[in-house]
């Protein structure tokens, strides 16, 4: 069950104290795109571009990892200013996470993963030994039906984590 729990649950990817994480020794940050940084299918926003600029200034290597197709992932990555990306990642497959870690020149122990889904993003990151941060979805209920169904199963686990697990 622990594999499904994040190391942290923070409302938004934009609320994370990245400077503090850098001070702890983390050197890479990998993000899911859709509903973690922007609404599903949306292009990189000014807020996303600013985040990646700040992360670079702090010293982080950055990447995006998505199950989406290359045109979507590449265009977002290029517009946001990411160092690298992996598309059709087949999350929670370990190989895609490790491939991006290799591209960034970091390790699983000094790389953070930020995503909005337990059964893809967090499970995959945890299986690789990464520090995992769960965010709330940018937009609720405006997703594909299979993602909404997954969220119906995930939400009780998130609630359990928030009330019982995170304080231990």
C-alpha positions as CSV (number, residue, x, y, z in Angstrom):
1,X,0.0,0.0,0.0
2,X,2.9,2.4,0.8
3,X,3.9,2.4,-2.9
4,X,0.7,4.3,-3.6
5,X,1.3,7.0,-1.0
6,X,3.3,10.1,-1.9
7,X,6.1,11.5,0.2
8,X,4.2,14.8,0.2
9,X,0.8,16.0,-0.8
10,X,0.8,19.7,-1.8
11,X,-2.1,21.6,-3.4
12,X,-0.3,22.7,-6.5
13,X,3.1,22.2,-8.2
14,X,3.4,26.0,-8.0
15,X,3.2,25.9,-4.2
16,X,6.2,23.6,-3.6
17,X,9.3,25.1,-1.9
18,X,11.8,24.1,-4.5
19,X,14.7,26.1,-2.9
20,X,14.3,24.0,0.3
21,X,14.3,20.8,-1.7
22,X,17.5,21.9,-3.5
23,X,19.1,22.6,-0.1
24,X,18.3,19.1,0.9
25,X,20.3,17.8,-2.0
26,X,17.7,17.2,-4.8
27,X,19.0,18.2,-8.2
28,X,16.3,17.0,-10.6
29,X,12.5,17.7,-10.9
30,X,10.3,15.7,-13.2
31,X,6.7,16.7,-13.8
32,X,3.6,15.1,-15.2
33,X,2.0,17.7,-17.6
34,X,-1.7,17.3,-17.8
35,X,-3.7,18.4,-14.7
36,X,-0.4,18.8,-12.8
37,X,1.0,21.9,-14.5
38,X,-1.9,22.9,-16.8
39,X,-5.4,21.7,-17.7
40,X,-5.5,18.6,-19.8
41,X,-4.3,19.4,-23.3
42,X,-3.5,23.1,-22.6
43,X,-0.2,24.7,-23.8
44,X,2.5,25.9,-21.5
45,X,1.3,28.9,-19.6
46,X,3.3,32.0,-18.4
47,X,3.1,30.4,-14.9
48,X,4.6,27.2,-16.2
49,X,7.4,29.0,-18.1
50,X,8.2,31.1,-15.0
51,X,8.4,27.9,-12.9
52,X,10.9,26.3,-15.2
53,X,12.9,29.4,-15.4
54,X,13.1,29.6,-11.6
55,X,14.0,26.0,-11.3
56,X,16.8,26.4,-13.7
57,X,18.0,29.5,-11.8
58,X,18.0,27.4,-8.6
59,X,20.1,24.8,-10.3
60,X,17.6,22.0,-11.0
61,X,17.6,19.8,-14.1
62,X,14.0,19.6,-15.3
63,X,11.9,17.2,-17.3
64,X,8.4,16.2,-18.2
65,X,7.1,12.6,-18.3
66,X,3.8,11.9,-20.0
67,X,1.8,9.1,-21.4
68,X,0.8,11.4,-24.2
69,X,2.1,11.4,-27.7
70,X,5.3,13.3,-28.8
71,X,3.7,16.3,-30.4
72,X,1.9,17.2,-27.2
73,X,4.9,16.5,-24.9
74,X,7.6,18.1,-27.1
75,X,5.6,21.3,-27.7
76,X,4.9,21.7,-24.0
77,X,8.5,20.9,-23.1
78,X,10.0,23.3,-25.6
79,X,7.6,26.2,-24.7
80,X,8.1,25.7,-20.9
81,X,11.9,25.5,-21.2
82,X,12.4,21.9,-19.9
83,X,15.8,20.2,-20.2
84,X,14.3,17.0,-21.5
85,X,11.1,14.9,-21.9
86,X,9.8,11.4,-22.3
87,X,6.5,10.8,-24.2
88,X,4.4,7.6,-24.4
89,X,5.9,6.9,-21.0
90,X,3.5,4.1,-20.1
91,X,3.5,5.2,-16.5
92,X,3.9,3.6,-14.0
93,X,6.6,1.7,-16.0
94,X,9.9,2.2,-14.2
95,X,11.8,2.3,-17.5
96,X,10.4,5.7,-18.6
97,X,11.2,7.3,-15.2
98,X,14.7,5.9,-15.3
99,X,15.2,7.0,-18.9
100,X,14.4,10.6,-18.1
101,X,16.6,10.5,-15.0
102,X,19.5,9.3,-17.2
103,X,18.7,12.1,-19.7
104,X,18.8,14.7,-16.9
105,X,22.1,13.3,-15.5
106,X,20.6,12.8,-12.0
107,X,19.8,9.8,-9.9
108,X,16.5,8.4,-8.5
109,X,17.7,9.5,-5.0
110,X,18.2,13.1,-5.9
111,X,15.3,13.6,-8.3
112,X,11.7,14.6,-7.3
113,X,8.6,13.6,-9.2
114,X,5.5,15.8,-9.2
115,X,2.2,14.5,-10.4
116,X,-1.5,14.4,-9.9
117,X,-2.4,10.7,-10.0
118,X,-1.6,8.0,-7.5
119,X,-1.9,5.0,-9.7
120,X,0.4,6.3,-12.5
121,X,2.6,9.2,-11.3
122,X,3.2,8.4,-7.7
123,X,3.3,4.6,-8.0
124,X,5.9,4.8,-10.8
125,X,8.0,7.4,-8.9
126,X,7.9,5.4,-5.7
127,X,8.9,2.2,-7.5
128,X,12.0,4.0,-8.7
129,X,12.9,5.3,-5.3
130,X,12.2,8.9,-6.1
131,X,10.8,11.5,-3.8
132,X,7.2,11.8,-4.9
133,X,4.9,14.8,-4.5
134,X,1.2,14.5,-5.2
135,X,-0.7,17.6,-6.3
136,X,-4.4,18.2,-6.6
137,X,-5.6,18.2,-10.2
138,X,-5.6,21.6,-11.9
139,X,-9.1,20.9,-13.2
140,X,-11.4,18.3,-11.7
141,X,-14.1,16.5,-13.7
142,X,-12.9,17.8,-17.1
143,X,-10.9,14.6,-17.9
144,X,-11.3,11.5,-19.9
145,X,-13.8,9.0,-18.4
146,X,-11.2,6.4,-17.5
147,X,-9.2,9.1,-15.5
148,X,-12.4,10.2,-13.6
149,X,-13.0,6.5,-12.7
150,X,-9.4,6.2,-11.4
151,X,-9.8,9.4,-9.4
152,X,-13.0,7.9,-7.7
153,X,-10.7,5.1,-6.4
154,X,-7.8,7.4,-5.6
155,X,-9.6,10.0,-3.6
156,X,-10.3,7.8,-0.6
157,X,-6.6,6.8,-0.5
158,X,-5.6,10.5,-0.7
159,X,-8.0,11.3,2.1
160,X,-6.6,8.4,4.2
161,X,-3.1,9.6,3.5
162,X,-3.9,13.2,4.5
163,X,-5.6,12.2,7.8
164,X,-3.6,9.1,8.9
165,X,-0.3,8.5,7.1
166,X,1.4,11.8,6.4
167,X,1.9,12.6,10.1
168,X,3.7,9.4,10.9
